Amino acid sequence: MFTSLPKIKKAKGASPDRLEENVAQAIYELQVNSDKLKGPLREVHITAAKEVDVGGGKQCIVVFVPVPMLGQFQKVIKERSLIEELEKKFAGQSIIVIAERRILRKESRNTRQLKQLRPRSRTLTAVHESILDDLVFPTEIVGKRTRVRQDGSKLLKVHLHHENKPNGDRLDTFSRVYKNLTGKDIVFEFPASH
Protein backbone atom coordinates (compact mmCIF):
# COMPACT_ATOMS: atom_id res chain seq x y z
CA MET A 1 0.00 0.00 0.00
CA PHE A 2 1.30 3.43 -0.94
CA THR A 3 1.14 6.21 1.61
CA SER A 4 1.43 9.98 1.68
CA LEU A 5 4.69 9.94 3.69
CA PRO A 6 6.90 10.85 0.68
CA LYS A 7 4.78 14.02 0.23
CA ILE A 8 6.08 15.58 3.46
CA LYS A 9 9.74 15.93 4.41
CA LYS A 10 10.55 17.46 7.77
CA ALA A 11 13.93 18.30 9.30
CA LYS A 12 15.77 15.38 10.87
CA GLY A 13 14.19 14.24 14.09
CA ALA A 14 10.94 16.18 13.54
CA SER A 15 7.72 14.34 12.90
CA PRO A 16 4.71 15.80 11.07
CA ASP A 17 1.67 16.87 13.07
CA ARG A 18 -1.93 15.96 12.23
CA LEU A 19 -2.56 18.95 9.91
CA GLU A 20 0.63 18.32 7.95
CA GLU A 21 -0.28 14.66 7.52
CA ASN A 22 -3.75 15.64 6.26
CA VAL A 23 -2.32 18.11 3.71
CA ALA A 24 0.25 15.56 2.52
CA GLN A 25 -2.51 12.95 2.19
CA ALA A 26 -4.68 15.36 0.18
CA ILE A 27 -1.80 16.14 -2.20
CA TYR A 28 -1.06 12.44 -2.57
CA GLU A 29 -4.72 11.68 -3.35
CA LEU A 30 -4.76 14.45 -5.98
CA GLN A 31 -1.61 12.98 -7.53
CA VAL A 32 -3.16 9.51 -7.71
CA ASN A 33 -6.70 10.45 -8.76
CA SER A 34 -6.35 13.53 -10.98
CA ASP A 35 -5.03 13.04 -14.51
CA LYS A 36 -4.29 16.76 -14.85
CA LEU A 37 -2.26 16.98 -11.62
CA LYS A 38 -0.58 13.56 -11.72
CA GLY A 39 2.57 14.70 -13.55
CA PRO A 40 3.23 18.02 -11.79
CA LEU A 41 2.67 16.60 -8.28
CA ARG A 42 4.81 13.50 -8.73
CA GLU A 43 8.16 15.10 -7.85
CA VAL A 44 7.05 17.65 -5.24
CA HIS A 45 6.63 17.55 -1.47
CA ILE A 46 5.84 19.94 1.40
CA THR A 47 7.89 20.79 4.48
CA ALA A 48 5.21 22.13 6.84
CA ALA A 49 1.62 23.34 7.17
CA LYS A 50 0.14 25.85 9.58
CA GLU A 51 -3.40 27.00 10.36
CA VAL A 52 -3.94 30.75 10.65
CA ASP A 53 -7.10 32.35 12.06
CA VAL A 54 -8.41 34.92 9.56
CA GLY A 55 -11.35 36.16 11.60
CA GLY A 56 -15.05 35.37 11.47
CA GLY A 57 -14.38 31.83 12.66
CA LYS A 58 -12.54 31.03 9.43
CA GLN A 59 -9.17 29.34 9.13
CA CYS A 60 -6.54 29.47 6.40
CA ILE A 61 -4.03 26.69 5.81
CA VAL A 62 -0.56 27.93 4.88
CA VAL A 63 1.43 25.20 3.13
CA PHE A 64 5.20 25.59 3.17
CA VAL A 65 7.25 24.09 0.33
CA PRO A 66 11.02 23.97 -0.33
CA VAL A 67 12.27 27.01 -2.25
CA PRO A 68 13.51 24.97 -5.27
CA MET A 69 10.04 23.39 -5.67
CA LEU A 70 8.10 26.66 -5.49
CA GLY A 71 8.22 27.09 -9.28
CA GLN A 72 6.64 23.69 -9.84
CA PHE A 73 3.86 24.46 -7.36
CA GLN A 74 3.26 27.88 -8.92
CA LYS A 75 2.82 26.36 -12.39
CA VAL A 76 -0.03 24.26 -11.04
CA ILE A 77 -1.42 27.18 -8.99
CA LYS A 78 -1.47 29.44 -12.06
CA GLU A 79 -3.94 27.04 -13.66
CA ARG A 80 -6.05 27.38 -10.46
CA SER A 81 -6.52 23.62 -10.22
CA LEU A 82 -4.38 22.74 -7.18
CA ILE A 83 -5.74 25.42 -4.84
CA GLU A 84 -9.36 24.73 -5.84
CA GLU A 85 -8.98 20.99 -5.32
CA LEU A 86 -7.31 21.41 -1.93
CA GLU A 87 -9.97 23.90 -0.81
CA LYS A 88 -12.65 21.33 -1.72
CA LYS A 89 -10.87 18.68 0.36
CA PHE A 90 -10.56 21.01 3.37
CA ALA A 91 -14.19 22.15 3.46
CA GLY A 92 -13.72 25.58 1.92
CA GLN A 93 -10.75 26.68 4.03
CA SER A 94 -8.42 29.01 2.13
CA ILE A 95 -5.14 27.45 1.03
CA ILE A 96 -1.95 29.45 0.47
CA VAL A 97 1.36 27.99 -0.75
CA ILE A 98 4.55 29.74 0.38
CA ALA A 99 8.22 28.80 0.11
CA GLU A 100 9.89 28.03 3.42
CA ARG A 101 12.70 30.56 3.59
CA ARG A 102 15.30 31.04 6.25
CA ILE A 103 16.45 34.29 7.85
CA LEU A 104 20.09 34.43 8.93
CA ARG A 105 20.94 36.87 11.68
CA LYS A 106 23.07 39.91 11.11
CA GLU A 107 26.76 39.71 11.90
CA SER A 108 27.60 41.12 15.31
CA ARG A 109 30.66 41.16 17.56
CA ASN A 110 29.81 37.74 18.94
CA THR A 111 29.25 36.16 15.54
CA ARG A 112 32.27 37.50 13.66
CA GLN A 113 33.73 34.04 13.27
CA LEU A 114 31.18 33.29 10.53
CA LYS A 115 33.05 31.88 7.56
CA GLN A 116 31.13 33.65 4.80
CA LEU A 117 28.91 36.67 4.35
CA ARG A 118 25.17 36.39 4.76
CA PRO A 119 23.48 36.13 1.33
CA ARG A 120 21.06 38.93 0.42
CA SER A 121 18.27 36.38 0.03
CA ARG A 122 18.56 35.44 3.71
CA THR A 123 18.06 38.93 5.15
CA LEU A 124 14.87 39.79 7.00
CA THR A 125 13.78 42.32 4.37
CA ALA A 126 14.37 39.96 1.44
CA VAL A 127 12.51 37.10 3.12
CA HIS A 128 9.50 39.33 3.94
CA GLU A 129 9.42 40.60 0.34
CA SER A 130 9.52 37.04 -0.97
CA ILE A 131 6.71 35.97 1.38
CA LEU A 132 4.60 38.84 0.04
CA ASP A 133 5.27 37.79 -3.57
CA ASP A 134 4.38 34.15 -2.79
CA LEU A 135 1.25 35.21 -0.94
CA VAL A 136 -0.40 37.14 -3.78
CA PHE A 137 0.74 34.83 -6.62
CA PRO A 138 -0.45 34.81 -9.50
CA THR A 139 -1.50 38.48 -9.02
CA GLU A 140 1.32 40.92 -9.77
CA ILE A 141 2.45 43.62 -7.34
CA VAL A 142 2.73 46.98 -9.13
CA GLY A 143 3.58 49.27 -6.24
CA LYS A 144 4.29 49.51 -2.51
CA ARG A 145 4.04 52.40 -0.08
CA THR A 146 4.98 52.48 3.58
CA ARG A 147 2.82 54.82 5.62
CA VAL A 148 4.24 55.91 8.96
CA ARG A 149 1.53 57.02 11.37
CA GLN A 150 2.00 59.73 13.99
CA ASP A 151 2.39 57.15 16.75
CA GLY A 152 5.34 55.64 14.84
CA SER A 153 3.57 52.48 13.67
CA LYS A 154 3.96 51.52 10.03
CA LEU A 155 1.40 50.34 7.49
CA LEU A 156 2.47 48.78 4.20
CA LYS A 157 0.12 49.52 1.29
CA VAL A 158 0.52 47.11 -1.62
CA HIS A 159 -0.96 47.92 -5.03
CA LEU A 160 -1.97 44.88 -7.09
CA HIS A 161 -2.50 44.55 -10.83
CA HIS A 162 -6.14 44.52 -12.01
CA GLU A 163 -5.86 41.24 -13.94
CA ASN A 164 -6.22 37.99 -11.92
CA LYS A 165 -8.06 40.13 -9.35
CA PRO A 166 -8.71 38.15 -6.15
CA ASN A 167 -11.96 38.80 -4.31
CA GLY A 168 -12.20 40.89 -1.14
CA ASP A 169 -12.28 37.90 1.23
CA ARG A 170 -9.06 36.62 -0.30
CA LEU A 171 -7.38 40.02 0.21
CA ASP A 172 -8.40 40.03 3.87
CA THR A 173 -6.96 36.52 4.18
CA PHE A 174 -3.69 37.73 2.62
CA SER A 175 -3.49 40.58 5.16
CA ARG A 176 -4.10 38.31 8.15
CA VAL A 177 -1.63 35.65 7.00
CA TYR A 178 1.09 38.23 6.28
CA LYS A 179 0.54 39.79 9.72
CA ASN A 180 0.76 36.35 11.33
CA LEU A 181 3.97 35.37 9.50
CA THR A 182 5.87 38.68 9.67
CA GLY A 183 4.17 40.80 12.33
CA LYS A 184 3.69 43.70 9.88
CA ASP A 185 0.41 45.49 9.12
CA ILE A 186 -0.50 45.44 5.44
CA VAL A 187 -3.34 46.66 3.20
CA PHE A 188 -3.95 45.54 -0.39
CA GLU A 189 -5.36 48.00 -2.92
CA PHE A 190 -6.02 48.23 -6.63
CA PRO A 191 -4.77 51.54 -8.06
CA ALA A 192 -7.21 53.60 -10.10
CA SER A 193 -6.69 52.87 -13.79
CA HIS A 194 -6.56 55.80 -16.20
C-alpha positions in Angstrom: 0.0 0.0 0.0 1.3 3.4 -0.9 1.1 6.2 1.6 1.4 10.0 1.7 4.7 9.9 3.7 6.9 10.9 0.7 4.8 14.0 0.2 6.1 15.6 3.5 9.7 15.9 4.4 10.6 17.5 7.8 13.9 18.3 9.3 15.8 15.4 10.9 14.2 14.2 14.1 10.9 16.2 13.5 7.7 14.3 12.9 4.7 15.8 11.1 1.7 16.9 13.1 -1.9 16.0 12.2 -2.6 18.9 9.9 0.6 18.3 8.0 -0.3 14.7 7.5 -3.7 15.6 6.3 -2.3 18.1 3.7 0.2 15.6 2.5 -2.5 12.9 2.2 -4.7 15.4 0.2 -1.8 16.1 -2.2 -1.1 12.4 -2.6 -4.7 11.7 -3.4 -4.8 14.4 -6.0 -1.6 13.0 -7.5 -3.2 9.5 -7.7 -6.7 10.5 -8.8 -6.3 13.5 -11.0 -5.0 13.0 -14.5 -4.3 16.8 -14.9 -2.3 17.0 -11.6 -0.6 13.6 -11.7 2.6 14.7 -13.6 3.2 18.0 -11.8 2.7 16.6 -8.3 4.8 13.5 -8.7 8.2 15.1 -7.9 7.0 17.6 -5.2 6.6 17.5 -1.5 5.8 19.9 1.4 7.9 20.8 4.5 5.2 22.1 6.8 1.6 23.3 7.2 0.1 25.9 9.6 -3.4 27.0 10.4 -3.9 30.7 10.6 -7.1 32.3 12.1 -8.4 34.9 9.6 -11.4 36.2 11.6 -15.0 35.4 11.5 -14.4 31.8 12.7 -12.5 31.0 9.4 -9.2 29.3 9.1 -6.5 29.5 6.4 -4.0 26.7 5.8 -0.6 27.9 4.9 1.4 25.2 3.1 5.2 25.6 3.2 7.2 24.1 0.3 11.0 24.0 -0.3 12.3 27.0 -2.3 13.5 25.0 -5.3 10.0 23.4 -5.7 8.1 26.7 -5.5 8.2 27.1 -9.3 6.6 23.7 -9.8 3.9 24.5 -7.4 3.3 27.9 -8.9 2.8 26.4 -12.4 0.0 24.3 -11.0 -1.4 27.2 -9.0 -1.5 29.4 -12.1 -3.9 27.0 -13.7 -6.0 27.4 -10.5 -6.5 23.6 -10.2 -4.4 22.7 -7.2 -5.7 25.4 -4.8 -9.4 24.7 -5.8 -9.0 21.0 -5.3 -7.3 21.4 -1.9 -10.0 23.9 -0.8 -12.6 21.3 -1.7 -10.9 18.7 0.4 -10.6 21.0 3.4 -14.2 22.2 3.5 -13.7 25.6 1.9 -10.7 26.7 4.0 -8.4 29.0 2.1 -5.1 27.4 1.0 -2.0 29.5 0.5 1.4 28.0 -0.8 4.6 29.7 0.4 8.2 28.8 0.1 9.9 28.0 3.4 12.7 30.6 3.6 15.3 31.0 6.3 16.4 34.3 7.8 20.1 34.4 8.9 20.9 36.9 11.7 23.1 39.9 11.1 26.8 39.7 11.9 27.6 41.1 15.3 30.7 41.2 17.6 29.8 37.7 18.9 29.3 36.2 15.5 32.3 37.5 13.7 33.7 34.0 13.3 31.2 33.3 10.5 33.1 31.9 7.6 31.1 33.6 4.8 28.9 36.7 4.4 25.2 36.4 4.8 23.5 36.1 1.3 21.1 38.9 0.4 18.3 36.4 0.0 18.6 35.4 3.7 18.1 38.9 5.1 14.9 39.8 7.0 13.8 42.3 4.4 14.4 40.0 1.4 12.5 37.1 3.1 9.5 39.3 3.9 9.4 40.6 0.3 9.5 37.0 -1.0 6.7 36.0 1.4 4.6 38.8 0.0 5.3 37.8 -3.6 4.4 34.1 -2.8 1.3 35.2 -0.9 -0.4 37.1 -3.8 0.7 34.8 -6.6 -0.4 34.8 -9.5 -1.5 38.5 -9.0 1.3 40.9 -9.8 2.5 43.6 -7.3 2.7 47.0 -9.1 3.6 49.3 -6.2 4.3 49.5 -2.5 4.0 52.4 -0.1 5.0 52.5 3.6 2.8 54.8 5.6 4.2 55.9 9.0 1.5 57.0 11.4 2.0 59.7 14.0 2.4 57.2 16.7 5.3 55.6 14.8 3.6 52.5 13.7 4.0 51.5 10.0 1.4 50.3 7.5 2.5 48.8 4.2 0.1 49.5 1.3 0.5 47.1 -1.6 -1.0 47.9 -5.0 -2.0 44.9 -7.1 -2.5 44.5 -10.8 -6.1 44.5 -12.0 -5.9 41.2 -13.9 -6.2 38.0 -11.9 -8.1 40.1 -9.4 -8.7 38.2 -6.2 -12.0 38.8 -4.3 -12.2 40.9 -1.1 -12.3 37.9 1.2 -9.1 36.6 -0.3 -7.4 40.0 0.2 -8.4 40.0 3.9 -7.0 36.5 4.2 -3.7 37.7 2.6 -3.5 40.6 5.2 -4.1 38.3 8.1 -1.6 35.6 7.0 1.1 38.2 6.3 0.5 39.8 9.7 0.8 36.4 11.3 4.0 35.4 9.5 5.9 38.7 9.7 4.2 40.8 12.3 3.7 43.7 9.9 0.4 45.5 9.1 -0.5 45.4 5.4 -3.3 46.7 3.2 -3.9 45.5 -0.4 -5.4 48.0 -2.9 -6.0 48.2 -6.6 -4.8 51.5 -8.1 -7.2 53.6 -10.1 -6.7 52.9 -13.8 -6.6 55.8 -16.2 
